[in-house]
Structures are given as structure tokens and as C-alpha cells.
Amino acid sequence: MKIIPYGKQSIDERDIAEVVKVLRTDWITQGPVVEKFEKALAAYCGSKYAVAVSNGTTALHLACLAAGLTKGDEAITTPITFLATPNSVLYAGAKPVFADIDYDSVNLTANSIEKRLTKKTKAILPVHFAGLSCDMAEIGKLAKKNKLKVIEDACHSLGSQYSVDGKWYKVGSCEHSDMTVFSFHPVKHITSGEGGAITTNDKKIYEKLKMLRSHGVVKTSQMAKSKGSWYYEMRDLGFNYRLTDFQCALALSQLKKIHTFLARRRAIANMYDKAFANVVGVEIPVYGEEKQHAYHLYLLKIDFMGLGITKKKFFERLKDKDIFCQMHYVPIYKQPYYADKMKTASKKCPNSEKYYERAVSIPIYPKMTDGDVQRVSREIINLLQKGSKG
């Protein structure tokens, strides 16, 4: 039987040809294709600048450094995210603080963030979970009022949009934030194998990100003129977080197909919505007309206890049918490192706990056929109707 994973890349011969083309040139890293991709990404998102880096985690790390996070500072984020989000705060020497999610959207709200503010708070890292944007206008207002930096974690959300007073903004435009971070891992909307990027409208942040990406080194035409073409300066403790030209060639080729990818994801989500709309004990994604979902994930919230089946058995029985679901995510304050070293075990978030008990990410990716979607829907519904006796 055909295996259906929860997510999968969509690579075609055009993508392969673009990568091969770069491999046959003199520049396979630190060359012109990197800048070409950065400009294309910025244009797509509606931002002034984009900086390509080696992955989404390094993008988050550099964003935290560019925001000025350091020892003694706090940054507020969600416990329902991948570990990279709060870890990046720790990498910068600061402390992540977890605010509870809104159960319906699985996103942070300005209200939940405000409850966690202290004198030490320096930044907010809202996560656009599953492909649905947070209410960035409200979060932006809160940040401005309290003089905080905002770093949008949009690793799930390339192509998602939100409306404010009738005007639409793409996630990544940084209209209500200082920076936005993306990931190009194979299960994301576009892929470069591994890769990430940061968008911003602030030139000083842009220049700092570029410097930190490459060992903290600066090399300018003025330096070359006054001291020699070979001269460079290390002005900060940076990293080797660069992305190669052949990876950017793949990402650039993929970006040209983003509208097709998004349309297919939304079509699959629509099929799931119809299939599960009237299934007892199942909640489908909810969002208003002011949001356009990018559906990196399709989430079901299932009342396992009420339906008489455990989440563990649910996963196992679907796996037996060659259907692989996923859990996004275990609340981070439950993780041993955070619970033991950061003393977060007692700092529970009620909505996050309820979400964790019920949430399941079911397969969604552009190469899924209608038959695949119908098979996943049918097997899940049959399993839930049978419950633990099935």
C-alpha cells in the first residue's frame, strides 16, 4: 500500500535543472544566485530586504542577536512551537518566557503576551502556527507601546496573509514587526534542502544580519580603496550561517511555483474541511475572513477520551494503514531541559495543555492526490467511529 507521510517536498525536473546550471558555474557559494533569491523573496513578501541563511534555526538565532537580546533580557513566545524558537533566545543569552495560546487559532494574542510582560521583556516572538498568521496589528501596537522588538516566526507561513482595516499584508512584509523568519526545510512551502531567511525593512538590521551571517566580517569598497583589495574587518562575533548558490537556485525555482503549491494545499484543506465538518468529537481549523491560511499543517483537534481511543492507538492504527500523522508540538515547558534547568514544569498554560491532548497533524502536501486525501479522511473517520474497540 502507498505510504502517505504527513509532509513531503515537491521537486520537479525544472528544479533539478536550475541546481545543475549553478553547479556548472564558477560560483556554487557566496555568489550571485544568493542575492537573486534574496531579492525575489523580499519582493514576494513585500519587504525591503531579505537575508538568506543556512536554516530556519540560524535565522532565528541571528534575528535574536540583531534585536539586541542578551543576558538579563526576556523574550515572550509560545510553548506550542518547535524547539528552535525559544532555543534561539537562549543562544542569545536571554530567557524565553511562555505565554498561553488562543485555543482556536493556536496562536499567541496581544492579551496573552501582555500578561507575561515584565521590566526585563525586550522582544516578542509570535509564531504563525500551521500557516495561520497571528493578529500582528495588535501585537505590533503592544510592542510599540512597550518599546519591544518583534520577530515573527513564520517558518510555517510563507504565503499566508492577513487583513487590517481592509488592507492585506503578506506575512514577511514586516509591516508590524522588525523581522520575519522563514524555513525552507523539505516539508515547508518551498525548499532549498535546508535553508532559511530573515526579512526586514530596517537597513541597520539588514546590514547587521549580513555581517553576523558571515563571521562578523565587513569588507567595503572604501576599505579596498584606502587599505587594499584584500582588507577586511571583523566587527562582531559572527557565524558561518551562509546558504549556497545551488541551494538558492533550488529555492528560487521553488518560489516561482509558490502560488501553485499554496493553491493545492488550500484545495486539500477544503476537502478535509468537508470530510470532517460533521464528525462527532472532531474540530477542524477555524479562522476568520481577515486571514488567508497557508496550510503548512492541517490540524484536527480530536476528543480522544470522549471517542474511546487514545492518541497513541490512533497514531499506531493509522501507521498500520501506511498513513503517518504527526504531533506539533509537545508544550516546550514539558521538555526535560526546560522543566529541569529553566524550572518551567509548574508554569502550565491551560489552552496549550488542552490543545496538546487533542491535536493531530494529518497529511498535507502538494503531491497528494484527491484519492490520497479521501483515503486519509476515510481511514480516520472509520477509526474514530470504531473507537478503542476497532
C-alpha positions, 0 to 999 in steps of 0.5 A: 500500500502507498505510504502517505507521510504527513509532509513531503517536498515537491521537486520537479525536473525544472528544479533539478535543472536550475541546481545543475546550471549553478553547479556548472558555474564558477560560483556554487557559494557566496555568489550571485544566485544568493542575492537573486533569491534574496531579492525575489523573496523580499519582493514576494513578501513585500519587504525591503530586504531579505537575508538568506541563511543556512536554516530556519534555526540560524535565522532565528538565532541571528534575528535574536542577536540583531534585536539586541537580546542578551543576558538579563533580557526576556523574550515572550513566545509560545510553548506550542512551537518547535524547539528552535524558537525559544532555543534561539533566545537562549543562544542569545543569552536571554530567557524565553518566557511562555505565554498561553495560546488562543485555543482556536487559532493556536496562536499567541494574542496581544492579551496573552503576551501582555500578561507575561510582560515584565521590566526585563521583556525586550522582544516578542516572538509570535509564531504563525502556527500551521500557516495561520498568521497571528493578529500582528496589528495588535501585537505590533501596537503592544510592542510599540507601546512597550518599546519591544522588538518583534520577530515573527516566526513564520517558518510555517507561513510563507504565503499566508496573509492577513487583513487590517482595516481592509488592507492585506499584508503578506506575512514577511512584509514586516509591516508590524514587526522588525523581522520575519523568519522563514524555513525552507526545510523539505516539508515547508512551502518551498525548499532549498534542502535546508535553508532559511531567511530573515526579512526586514525593512530596517537597513541597520538590521539588514546590514547587521544580519549580513555581517553576523551571517558571515563571521562578523566580517565587513569588507567595503569598497572604501576599505579596498580603496584606502587599505587594499583589495584584500582588507577586511574587518571583523566587527562582531562575533559572527557565524558561518550561517551562509546558504549556497548558490545551488541551494538558492537556485533550488529555492528560487525555482521553488518560489516561482511555483509558490502560488501553485503549491499554496493553491493545492494545499488550500484545495486539500484543506477544503476537502478535509474541511468537508470530510470532517465538518460533521464528525462527532468529537472532531474540530477542524481549523477555524479562522476568520475572513481577515486571514488567508491560511497557508496550510503548512499543517492541517490540524484536527483537534480530536476528543480522544477520551470522549471517542474511546481511543487514545492518541497513541492507538490512533497514531499506531492504527493509522501507521498500520494503514501506511498513513503517518500523522504527526504531533506539533508540538509537545508544550516546550515547558514539558521538555526535560531541559526546560522543566529541569534547568529553566524550572518551567514544569509548574508554569502550565498554560491551560489552552496549550495543555488542552490543545496538546491532548487533542491535536493531530497533524494529518497529511498535507502536501502538494503531491497528494492526490484527491484519492490520497486525501479521501483515503486519509479522511476515510481511514480516520473517520472509520477509526474514530467511529470504531473507537478503542474497540476497532 
